[in-house]
Amino acid sequence: MEIVKTPSDLKRLRKSMQGSVGFVPTMGALHKGHLSLIERSIKENDTTIVSIFVNPTQFLPGEDFEKYPRRYEADKKICELAGVDILFMPEVKDIYFEDEVKVKAPDVLGYVLEGHFRPGHFDGVLHIVNKLLHIASPDRAYFGKKDAQQLFLIQQMVRDHFMDVEIVSCEIVREPDGLALSSRNVYLDPDERQKAQLLSKSLKKAAKMVQMGEKNSQKIKAQMEEILQPIKVEYIEIVDRNFKRLDTIEVGNSIILVAAYVGDTRLIDNIWI
């Protein structure tokens, strides 16, 4: 595995690559969820590039940029053992410039749900993903469904900007108790870890209701709210695959989303129906 530090070095290496290239952009603190993306890229491509970059522009003032888990040595070992070909680990000074041209999130979808509670977050996400895709120039880039709104906006950016890359969506990976894997799970103490399971429990209840024939979004959300009472819920929403709010579940075209605070830790989860 080769470790690359600068965009110019990665672009130089990219020109010499033969066959298909897969790319997995991450912020590090790698877990089994990331590993599932990496393994899929390795399976589907001749070369796999992984990036580790804690992107400052997607954190809002007062969020956890400074304390976001950084485990670079462990991450290097995980990538090496997984069979990653190139690990890209740039510094902020090599990625961002003064008064630079920016990519902005759309006016509507960029400022609802996650965008409503974290205004400007998706500006930062799309800006860095745009940069990384241009640096790595992959044939395929891999993103998890847990960040469903982010996934949709990245797909929209690729479409709107006529970018020549396939965005591959990958299933959520969970702990045995149902908790969706997240780098932020390390913030949870044992009691909070127990309460965090309520997110997946509420989604399982929603899926069960749909399976039993319930399609009314309000009734489903009411049952989820009841399960989630012990924690601070920011939103529960049911949307179609284009992120338009649904009053009635459309099987095969619906996503049920939840965001909540467990202690001081903000968690998101969803289920695709």
WONORZI-V33112 format. One record per helix or strand of 2 or more residues. SS is the DSSP state (H for helix, E for strand). FROM is the first residue (numbers start at 1). LEN is the number of residues. If there is no record, write none. Layout:
# WONORZI-V33112
SS_FROM_LEN ; SS_FROM_LEN
This chain:
# WONORZI-V33112
E_2_3 ; H_7_9 ; E_21_6 ; H_32_13 ; E_47_6 ; H_56_3 ; H_72_11 ; E_86_3 ; H_92_4 ; H_109_3 ; H_114_4 ; H_121_16 ; E_140_5 ; H_148_13 ; E_166_5 ; H_183_5 ; H_190_22 ; H_217_11 ; E_232_9 ; E_254_9 ; E_265_8
